[in-house]
Amino acid sequence: MSAFAFRESEKLHFRPDDEVLGICRAVKPARRVPDAREIETLAKELRDKYGLMLEEIWHDGLTLGGLFQRVQQARGKPVAA
């Protein structure tokens, strides 16, 4: 998730059930509305790398695990239930 500019060691703290929106809020807790730049950067990376359109799968409860699942599907990889 380079969209959020986390160090490699910080990335190890994430869980599949962490919500993307929750991460945005945690990065900038003083803001009521998350900074759209991180989401836009994430959307661009997903589109460029995997052909995945974030706006087509987005919902406020989207988790990292759910996002990973959609990336795997976009890559044509089987996804375990």
Secondary structure as UniProt FT lines:
FT   HELIX           2..4
FT   HELIX           8..11
FT   TURN            12..13
FT   TURN            16..17
FT   HELIX           20..27
FT   TURN            29..30
FT   HELIX           36..50
FT   HELIX           54..57
FT   TURN            60..61
FT   HELIX           64..74
FT   TURN            75..76
//
